């Protein structure tokens, strides 16, 4: 699928959050799960994909990611809860 994805990964419900953007959500979610890339998500074991949002253009996804990154923690929780109230790991739904 063309375009881009905004996503949020966490280590547990209402835990540490990371907001990211990618053009390949399956690959990027796998990288988080397996700790492939060093950095914040590996250090805090952020492996659970709890939010995804597709945009037709990568530029729009990047804008949305930047916007969400500046939101308060409570707003991010509300965003996740609106799509995924049980904070289920969405990785297996990506196929």
Helices and strands as residue ranges (DSSP letters): E 4-10, E 17-22, H 25-34, H 40-43, E 48-55, H 58-69, H 73-83, G 91-93
